[in-house]
């Protein structure tokens, strides 16, 4: 499943694709930015590579530019919503693509996926010193719910009428 926005494609990754990314072994059709994948994506990608029953919507997505389908980051869910309807996500872009509004665009698309497939609330967190990520979450409508000395926790209540 691919979700296309104005400037991005969110490409849902298969376990085979995740394994290829973890091994940093692109095939001839893959276009990856030289800084892709991000180090903090590797653990979730390993989990997806080992998964036999990943949810088709609540999975990991490669963020690609529409113009050339070059991979510039990732966004994804840490599993399907629980019984309470809450789902958690994370995201990241390679350094040269930051500051262009692309993270917000990807996050808004992921929120739409979550709402379309039944989530009632989306959670995310970021480091206290990651001001850029805090701004992205705020632009997407997330509200701070708590914080520790290292991290700030956010949530967004979803409206049922949001659809892809």
Order of alpha helices (4+ residues) and beta strands (2+ residues): beta-beta-alpha-alpha-beta-beta-beta-alpha-beta-alpha-beta-beta
